[in-house]
Amino acid sequence: MSNVLEEVDFAARQHELQLEIPGLDGYKADRLAVNVAGGVELGITQAEDLAFVKALKLGQEVKLSVTATVTKKGFTLAPGRDDMSGDKTTYGVGLKVHSLEVA
C-alpha cells in the first residue's frame, strides 16, 4: 500500500471559486446595490389595514413580504481623483414595490 498525494492545480481551483463580478467598459463592480422605491396604498375602510398602520411606531423595524418589479439594472460610476485611482463602481438594480404583506 502506498500513500500517494493527489496533485492539485491551485490556479485552476482558485479560478473555479472566483465569482463572476459584473463589468462594463473595463471596470469591475466594487459593490452591489438594490434600490427599492414605491409605495402601496392601503384601504382606509379596512379595519385590518388601519390597525396595522396605527400600530406602527417611529423607529420600529417591521418585517414585510414585498412584491416588486425590476425597473432598472446597470452600472454607476462615482469618479475619484483625476488619476481615476479612487473611482467606485456600483452594479445595481432598481425595484418598484407594488404590493406587500405583513410577514
GIHUBEL-V588189 format. One record per pair of residues at least 12 apart in sequence whose C-alpha atoms are under 10 Angstrom apart, sorted by the first residue. I is the first residue (numbers start at 1). J is the second residue. D is the distance in whole Angstrom. If there is no record, write none. Layout:
BEGIN
[[I/J/D] [I/J/D]]
END
This chain:
BEGIN
[[21/91/9] [22/74/9] [22/75/9] [22/90/9] [22/91/7] [22/92/10] [23/74/10] [23/75/8] [23/89/9] [23/90/10] [23/91/8] [24/74/9] [24/75/8] [24/76/10] [24/89/10] [24/91/9] [27/75/10] [27/77/9] [27/87/9] [27/88/9] [27/89/7] [27/90/10] [28/75/10] [28/88/9] [28/89/7] [28/90/9] [28/91/9] [29/75/8] [29/76/9] [29/77/9] [29/88/8] [29/89/5] [29/90/5] [29/91/6] [29/92/9] [30/77/10] [30/87/9] [30/88/6] [30/89/5] [30/90/6] [30/91/8] [31/88/8] [31/89/7] [31/90/5] [31/91/7] [31/92/8] [32/75/9] [32/89/9] [32/90/6] [32/91/5] [32/92/5] [32/93/9] [33/73/10] [33/74/10] [33/75/10] [33/90/7] [33/91/6] [33/92/4] [33/93/7] [33/94/9] [34/70/10] [34/73/9] [34/91/9] [34/92/6] [34/93/5] [34/94/6] [34/95/7] [35/70/10] [35/72/9] [35/92/7] [35/93/6] [35/94/5] [35/95/6] [35/96/9] [36/68/8] [36/69/10] [36/70/9] [36/71/10] [36/93/9] [36/94/6] [36/95/5] [36/96/6] [36/97/7] [37/68/9] [37/71/10] [37/94/8] [37/95/6] [37/96/5] [37/97/6] [37/98/9] [38/68/9] [38/95/8] [38/96/5] [38/97/5] [38/98/7] [38/99/10] [39/96/8] [39/97/6] [39/98/7] [39/99/8] [39/100/9] [40/66/10] [40/97/7] [40/98/6] [40/99/6] [40/100/7] [41/98/9] [41/99/9] [41/100/10] [42/99/10] [42/100/10] [52/102/9] [62/102/8] [62/103/8] [63/101/9] [63/102/7] [63/103/5] [64/100/6] [64/101/6] [64/102/5] [64/103/5] [65/99/8] [65/100/6] [65/101/5] [65/102/6] [65/103/6] [66/96/10] [66/97/7] [66/98/8] [66/99/6] [66/100/4] [66/101/7] [66/102/9] [66/103/9] [67/95/9] [67/96/9] [67/97/6] [67/98/6] [67/99/5] [67/100/6] [67/101/9] [68/94/9] [68/95/6] [68/96/5] [68/97/4] [68/98/5] [68/99/7] [68/100/9] [69/94/8] [69/95/5] [69/96/5] [69/97/7] [69/98/8] [70/93/7] [70/94/6] [70/95/5] [70/96/7] [70/97/9] [71/93/8] [71/94/5] [71/95/6] [71/96/6] [71/97/10] [72/92/8] [72/93/5] [72/94/5] [72/95/7] [72/96/9] [73/91/8] [73/92/6] [73/93/4] [73/94/6] [73/95/9] [74/90/8] [74/91/6] [74/92/6] [74/93/7] [74/94/9] [75/89/7] [75/90/6] [75/91/5] [75/92/6] [75/93/9] [76/88/8] [76/89/6] [76/90/5] [76/91/7] [76/92/8] [77/89/5] [77/90/7] [77/91/9] [78/90/8]]
END
